[in-house]
Amino acid sequence: MNGSSKLTDRVRGRQDLSTRLFDRVDEALRHALPGRCAFCLGATDGEAPWCASCFAELPWNLPACPCCGEPQYGPVGRVCGACLRQPPAFDRTHAALRYADVVPGLVQRFKFHASPRAGAVLLALLESGLSEADRAWPEAVVPVPLHPRRARQRGFDQAEWLARRLARRLGCPLGHAVRVRDTRSQRGLDRAERRRNLNEAFRVRGALPCRVVLVDDVMTTGGTLDALARACRQAGAEAVEVWVFARTPLDHD
């Protein structure tokens, strides 16, 4: 066996070990979640990590714009004015909850303290809003990448954590994008300025299949996901959806 073959075998061995460890950690989390509600610490019903009362009182994002997920008032399924004027590069958004009430605390425990329980609850809530047709739709899952400098500072990439587990549960590959520019904050920028701020901020590694889902924890302005969707289309995607745990109303920017 030549040196290249030995190196390939070692790499495959490490990948197999990583996969086995990944499966064991996820299995342990699934067994650890039942028992106490993640919100009130009361008894749960069945295997869900929440009680029925807390689940019903969560700030569900209904109605919402089906395109960008912006919380709305009025009929379900109505596209918002902003999307009618300037449609984003993605086609549809699944945003289970509004970023309000108990949601920010749960997200912050996951995002800034790398809490595996908080992450598992977020993933379970995201999945709770998906139909069987939704789950069968993606051909690849792509997380919103952090810039390498921010990833080093934080030490944890929340979108990659969510997307990797979601891709495994859906049985589809994980796509990879890189953030090539460390853009300034989107706060205080109008829609056109946000688009310019994120222009060519992402690059996708390799070709993508037709149907792609972008994954992040919270969608705020939608500008970042719009820029990533454009990069995915350049890499071959023909239909792009956004799946996030929560949506922040634009008037909170």
C-alpha positions as CSV (number, residue, x, y, z in Angstrom):
1,M,0.0,0.0,0.0
2,N,1.5,3.4,-1.0
3,G,1.6,6.5,1.2
4,S,-1.4,8.1,-0.4
5,S,-3.6,5.0,0.2
6,K,-2.5,4.8,3.9
7,L,-3.3,8.5,4.4
8,T,-6.7,8.0,2.8
9,D,-7.4,5.1,5.1
10,R,-6.4,7.1,8.1
11,V,-8.7,10.0,7.1
12,R,-11.6,7.6,6.5
13,G,-10.9,6.0,9.9
14,R,-11.1,9.3,11.7
15,Q,-14.3,10.2,9.8
16,D,-15.8,6.8,10.9
17,L,-14.8,7.4,14.5
18,S,-16.2,11.0,14.4
19,T,-19.5,9.6,13.0
20,R,-19.8,7.0,15.7
21,L,-19.1,9.6,18.4
22,F,-21.6,12.0,16.8
23,D,-24.3,9.3,16.9
24,R,-23.6,8.5,20.5
25,V,-23.7,12.1,21.7
26,D,-27.0,12.7,19.8
27,E,-28.5,9.5,21.2
28,A,-27.5,10.5,24.8
29,L,-29.1,14.0,24.2
30,R,-32.3,12.4,23.0
31,H,-32.5,10.2,26.2
32,A,-31.6,13.1,28.4
33,L,-34.2,15.5,27.1
34,P,-37.4,13.9,28.4
35,G,-38.4,14.3,32.0
36,R,-38.5,18.0,32.6
37,C,-39.9,20.9,30.5
38,A,-37.1,23.1,29.1
39,F,-39.2,26.2,29.9
40,C,-41.0,25.6,33.3
41,L,-39.1,22.5,34.6
42,G,-42.5,20.8,35.0
43,A,-43.2,17.2,33.9
44,T,-43.3,16.6,30.2
45,D,-45.8,14.6,28.1
46,G,-44.1,11.8,26.3
47,E,-40.6,12.3,24.7
48,A,-40.9,16.0,23.9
49,P,-38.6,18.3,25.9
50,W,-41.5,20.6,26.8
51,C,-44.9,20.3,28.5
52,A,-48.1,20.9,26.6
53,S,-48.9,24.1,28.3
54,C,-45.6,25.8,27.6
55,F,-45.6,24.5,24.0
56,A,-49.0,26.1,23.4
57,E,-47.9,29.4,24.9
58,L,-44.8,29.8,22.8
59,P,-44.7,32.8,20.4
60,W,-45.6,30.9,17.2
61,N,-44.9,32.9,14.1
62,L,-48.4,32.9,12.6
63,P,-49.4,34.5,10.4
64,A,-46.2,35.2,8.6
65,C,-45.0,36.1,5.1
66,P,-44.4,32.7,3.4
67,C,-41.5,34.2,1.5
68,C,-39.4,35.9,4.2
69,G,-41.1,34.8,7.3
70,E,-41.8,38.3,8.5
71,P,-44.5,38.2,11.2
72,Q,-47.8,39.7,10.0
73,Y,-51.3,40.5,10.8
74,G,-54.1,39.3,8.6
75,P,-54.7,36.3,6.3
76,V,-52.2,33.4,6.4
77,G,-50.2,33.0,3.3
78,R,-50.1,36.7,2.2
79,V,-46.7,37.8,0.8
80,C,-45.5,41.0,2.5
81,G,-45.0,44.3,0.6
82,A,-41.2,44.1,0.8
83,C,-41.0,40.8,-0.9
84,L,-43.5,41.9,-3.6
85,R,-41.3,44.9,-4.3
86,Q,-38.0,43.1,-4.2
87,P,-38.2,39.3,-3.9
88,P,-35.2,37.7,-2.0
89,A,-33.0,35.1,-3.7
90,F,-34.7,32.4,-1.6
91,D,-38.2,31.1,-2.3
92,R,-39.7,30.3,1.0
93,T,-39.0,30.6,4.8
94,H,-39.9,28.2,7.6
95,A,-39.6,30.3,10.8
96,A,-41.3,28.4,13.6
97,L,-41.4,31.1,16.3
98,R,-41.1,34.8,16.8
99,Y,-38.0,36.1,18.6
100,A,-39.8,37.1,21.7
101,D,-40.8,36.0,25.3
102,V,-38.7,32.9,26.3
103,V,-37.1,32.5,22.9
104,P,-34.2,34.9,23.2
105,G,-33.0,33.3,26.5
106,L,-33.0,29.8,24.9
107,V,-31.2,31.1,21.8
108,Q,-28.5,32.9,23.9
109,R,-27.8,29.8,26.0
110,F,-27.3,27.9,22.8
111,K,-25.4,30.5,20.8
112,F,-23.1,32.0,23.4
113,H,-22.8,29.3,26.0
114,A,-22.9,26.3,23.6
115,S,-25.6,24.5,25.7
116,P,-26.3,21.1,24.0
117,R,-29.7,20.9,25.8
118,A,-30.7,24.3,24.5
119,G,-29.5,23.3,21.0
120,A,-31.5,20.1,21.1
121,V,-34.6,21.9,22.2
122,L,-34.2,24.4,19.3
123,L,-33.8,21.6,16.8
124,A,-36.8,19.8,18.1
125,L,-38.9,23.0,17.9
126,L,-37.7,23.6,14.4
127,E,-38.6,20.1,13.4
128,S,-42.0,20.3,15.0
129,G,-43.1,22.7,12.3
130,L,-42.1,20.6,9.4
131,S,-44.5,18.4,7.5
132,E,-43.5,15.1,5.9
133,A,-43.4,16.9,2.5
134,D,-41.1,19.6,4.0
135,R,-38.7,16.9,5.3
136,A,-38.6,15.1,2.0
137,W,-37.9,18.3,0.0
138,P,-34.2,19.2,0.6
139,E,-31.4,17.7,-1.5
140,A,-28.7,19.5,0.6
141,V,-28.6,21.5,3.8
142,V,-26.2,24.5,4.0
143,P,-25.5,26.3,7.3
144,V,-24.9,30.1,7.3
145,P,-21.2,30.3,8.0
146,L,-19.4,32.5,10.4
147,H,-16.4,34.4,9.3
148,P,-13.3,32.5,10.5
149,R,-12.3,35.4,12.8
150,R,-15.7,35.4,14.5
151,A,-15.7,31.6,14.7
152,R,-12.3,31.7,16.5
153,Q,-13.6,34.4,18.9
154,R,-16.8,32.6,19.7
155,G,-15.4,29.0,19.6
156,F,-18.8,27.7,18.5
157,D,-20.7,27.7,15.2
158,Q,-24.4,27.4,16.1
159,A,-25.7,27.2,12.5
160,E,-23.3,24.4,11.6
161,W,-24.3,22.5,14.8
162,L,-28.0,22.7,13.8
163,A,-27.5,22.0,10.1
164,R,-25.2,19.0,10.6
165,R,-27.8,17.3,12.8
166,L,-30.7,18.3,10.7
167,A,-29.0,16.9,7.5
168,R,-28.4,13.6,9.2
169,R,-32.0,13.3,10.3
170,L,-33.2,14.2,6.8
171,G,-30.8,11.8,5.2
172,C,-29.3,14.4,2.8
173,P,-25.8,15.8,2.5
174,L,-24.4,18.9,4.2
175,G,-23.3,21.6,1.8
176,H,-20.4,24.0,2.7
177,A,-20.2,27.7,2.2
178,V,-17.5,30.1,3.4
179,R,-17.8,33.7,4.5
180,V,-15.1,35.5,2.5
181,R,-15.8,39.0,3.9
182,D,-16.4,39.9,7.6
183,T,-19.2,42.4,7.0
184,R,-20.3,45.1,9.4
185,S,-23.6,44.8,11.3
186,Q,-26.8,45.0,9.3
187,R,-28.5,47.1,12.1
188,G,-29.5,50.6,11.0
189,L,-29.2,49.8,7.3
190,D,-32.1,49.9,4.8
191,R,-32.8,47.0,2.5
192,A,-30.6,48.3,-0.4
193,E,-27.7,49.1,2.0
194,R,-28.0,45.6,3.5
195,R,-27.8,44.0,0.1
196,R,-24.7,46.1,-0.8
197,N,-23.1,45.3,2.6
198,L,-23.3,41.6,1.9
199,N,-22.5,41.6,-1.8
200,E,-20.3,38.6,-2.6
201,A,-19.8,37.9,1.1
202,F,-20.2,34.1,0.6
203,R,-18.7,31.4,-1.6
204,V,-20.0,27.9,-1.9
205,R,-17.6,25.0,-2.1
206,G,-18.4,22.7,-5.0
207,A,-21.6,22.2,-6.9
208,L,-25.0,22.1,-5.2
209,P,-28.1,20.0,-6.2
210,C,-31.4,21.5,-7.3
211,R,-33.2,21.9,-3.9
212,V,-31.2,23.5,-1.0
213,V,-32.2,24.5,2.5
214,L,-30.3,27.2,4.3
215,V,-30.1,26.8,8.1
216,D,-29.6,29.3,10.9
217,D,-30.8,29.9,14.4
218,V,-32.5,33.3,14.0
219,M,-33.4,35.4,11.0
220,T,-33.3,39.1,11.6
221,T,-33.2,41.2,8.4
222,G,-32.9,38.3,6.0
223,G,-30.0,40.1,4.2
224,T,-27.4,37.5,5.2
225,L,-29.6,34.6,4.0
226,D,-30.4,36.5,0.8
227,A,-26.7,36.8,0.1
228,L,-26.1,33.2,0.8
229,A,-29.0,32.1,-1.3
230,R,-27.5,34.1,-4.3
231,A,-24.2,32.2,-3.8
232,C,-26.1,28.9,-3.7
233,R,-27.8,29.7,-6.9
234,Q,-24.5,30.5,-8.5
235,A,-23.3,27.0,-7.4
236,G,-26.2,25.3,-9.1
237,A,-29.2,25.4,-6.8
238,E,-32.5,26.1,-8.5
239,A,-34.8,26.3,-5.5
240,V,-33.7,27.6,-2.1
241,E,-35.6,27.6,1.2
242,V,-34.7,29.1,4.6
243,W,-35.3,27.1,7.8
244,V,-34.7,29.0,11.1
245,F,-35.8,28.5,14.6
246,A,-37.1,32.1,15.1
247,R,-37.8,35.3,13.1
248,T,-37.2,38.8,14.4
249,P,-39.8,41.4,13.2
250,L,-38.1,44.0,11.0
251,D,-39.3,46.9,13.2
252,H,-37.0,45.4,15.9
253,D,-33.9,46.0,13.9
